[in-house]
Amino acid sequence: MILLHSTLFWISVIVLGFVNPLISFGLIILYYLPGIIQSAIQTGIKHTQEEMKSFSEDVLEDMK
């Protein structure tokens, strides 16, 4: 089912690309945008967790 959906999507992108390339670029951006946003959020969360861990270690050293 997913393969069929993906195949129909890319065929429509190619066909619409002949009509108006901007529509194709818009569809491609919308197709990949959720993955890009999710990757950016995960990177931010990972970075924040590392900062919090190093911050808590610094605070513990200062308390000694």
PASEBA-1860 file (N, C-alpha, C; in nm, 3 decimals):
! residues 64
1> MILLHSTL> 0.083/-0.120/0.000/0.000/0.000/0.000/0.087/0.125/0.000 ~ 0.191/0.125/0.085/0.280/0.241/0.091/0.355/0.258/-0.041 ~ 0.395/0.146/-0.100/0.465/0.151/-0.228/0.376/0.211/-0.336 ~ 0.249/0.173/-0.336/0.154/0.226/-0.433/0.137/0.376/-0.413 ~ 0.122/0.418/-0.287/0.107/0.559/-0.255/0.230/0.638/-0.299 ~ 0.346/0.586/-0.269/0.470/0.654/-0.305/0.486/0.662/-0.456 ~ 0.454/0.554/-0.525/0.466/0.552/-0.670/0.370/0.652/-0.734 ~ 0.248/0.656/-0.687/0.151/0.753/-0.741/0.195/0.896/-0.712
9> FWISVIVL> 0.251/0.918/-0.595/0.298/1.053/-0.560/0.407/1.098/-0.657 ~ 0.508/1.013/-0.678/0.619/1.054/-0.763/0.578/1.066/-0.909 ~ 0.485/0.983/-0.955/0.435/0.997/-1.091/0.361/1.130/-1.106 ~ 0.280/1.166/-1.008/0.209/1.294/-1.014/0.307/1.411/-1.007 ~ 0.413/1.399/-0.929/0.513/1.505/-0.922/0.579/1.524/-1.059 ~ 0.612/1.415/-1.125/0.676/1.423/-1.256/0.580/1.484/-1.358 ~ 0.456/1.439/-1.358/0.358/1.492/-1.454/0.333/1.640/-1.428 ~ 0.314/1.677/-1.302/0.293/1.819/-1.271/0.417/1.903/-1.299
17> GFVNPLIS> 0.533/1.840/-1.297/0.656/1.911/-1.330/0.657/1.960/-1.473 ~ 0.592/1.887/-1.562/0.581/1.933/-1.700/0.482/2.048/-1.713 ~ 0.381/2.049/-1.627/0.282/2.156/-1.630/0.339/2.282/-1.567 ~ 0.391/2.268/-1.444/0.448/2.382/-1.373/0.553/2.328/-1.276 ~ 0.680/2.353/-1.303/0.787/2.301/-1.215/0.778/2.349/-1.071 ~ 0.721/2.468/-1.049/0.710/2.518/-0.911/0.618/2.429/-0.827 ~ 0.514/2.375/-0.890/0.425/2.284/-0.818/0.503/2.159/-0.775 ~ 0.587/2.108/-0.864/0.667/1.990/-0.830/0.761/2.018/-0.714
25> FGLIILYY> 0.830/2.131/-0.719/0.920/2.166/-0.610/0.844/2.181/-0.480 ~ 0.727/2.241/-0.485/0.645/2.256/-0.365/0.604/2.122/-0.308 ~ 0.564/2.029/-0.395/0.525/1.897/-0.348/0.642/1.821/-0.287 ~ 0.759/1.835/-0.348/0.877/1.767/-0.295/0.914/1.824/-0.158 ~ 0.908/1.955/-0.145/0.938/2.017/-0.016/0.838/1.970/0.090 ~ 0.710/1.967/0.054/0.609/1.920/0.149/0.628/1.773/0.184 ~ 0.679/1.694/0.090/0.701/1.552/0.112/0.813/1.529/0.214 ~ 0.920/1.608/0.204/1.035/1.587/0.292/1.033/1.676/0.417
33> LPGIIQSA> 0.946/1.775/0.423/0.945/1.869/0.534/0.923/1.804/0.671 ~ 0.830/1.711/0.688/0.814/1.650/0.821/0.941/1.580/0.871 ~ 1.013/1.512/0.781/1.138/1.446/0.821/1.245/1.545/0.860 ~ 1.251/1.655/0.787/1.349/1.759/0.818/1.319/1.820/0.954 ~ 1.192/1.851/0.979/1.153/1.910/1.108/1.180/1.813/1.223 ~ 1.145/1.686/1.203/1.167/1.586/1.308/1.316/1.571/1.338 ~ 1.399/1.572/1.235/1.543/1.560/1.254/1.597/1.681/1.331 ~ 1.549/1.799/1.296/1.595/1.920/1.366/1.553/1.919/1.512
41> IQTGIKHT> 1.432/1.874/1.539/1.384/1.869/1.678/1.465/1.767/1.758 ~ 1.489/1.649/1.700/1.566/1.547/1.771/1.708/1.596/1.800 ~ 1.769/1.665/1.704/1.903/1.719/1.726/1.902/1.822/1.838 ~ 1.800/1.908/1.839/1.788/2.008/1.945/1.769/1.945/2.081 ~ 1.686/1.842/2.089/1.662/1.774/2.216/1.791/1.708/2.265 ~ 1.862/1.643/2.173/1.986/1.575/2.210/2.089/1.677/2.260 ~ 2.098/1.790/2.190/2.193/1.895/2.230/2.156/1.951/2.367 ~ 2.027/1.973/2.390/1.982/2.026/2.519/2.012/1.928/2.632
49> QEEMKSFS> 1.990/1.798/2.608/2.018/1.699/2.710/2.167/1.695/2.744 ~ 2.252/1.708/2.642/2.397/1.710/2.668/2.436/1.832/2.748 ~ 2.376/1.948/2.717/2.406/2.070/2.793/2.361/2.056/2.938 ~ 2.243/2.000/2.957/2.192/1.983/3.094/2.280/1.888/3.173 ~ 2.329/1.783/3.108/2.415/1.687/3.177/2.547/1.754/3.217 ~ 2.607/1.829/3.125/2.733/1.895/3.158/2.711/2.005/3.262 ~ 2.596/2.072/3.255/2.565/2.175/3.353/2.551/2.114/3.492 ~ 2.482/2.001/3.501/2.462/1.939/3.632/2.595/1.888/3.688
57> EDVLEDMK> 2.684/1.840/3.601/2.816/1.796/3.648/2.896/1.915/3.700 ~ 2.889/2.028/3.632/2.960/2.149/3.677/2.906/2.196/3.812 ~ 2.774/2.193/3.828/2.714/2.234/3.953/2.756/2.142/4.067 ~ 2.760/2.013/4.040/2.801/1.918/4.143/2.947/1.943/4.184 ~ 3.033/1.974/4.087/3.174/2.002/4.120/3.185/2.129/4.203 ~ 3.104/2.232/4.170/3.108/2.355/4.244/3.059/2.338/4.387 ~ 2.965/2.246/4.406/2.911/2.223/4.539/3.010/2.151/4.628 ~ 3.107/2.079/4.570/3.205/2.006/4.651/3.301/2.104/4.705
END
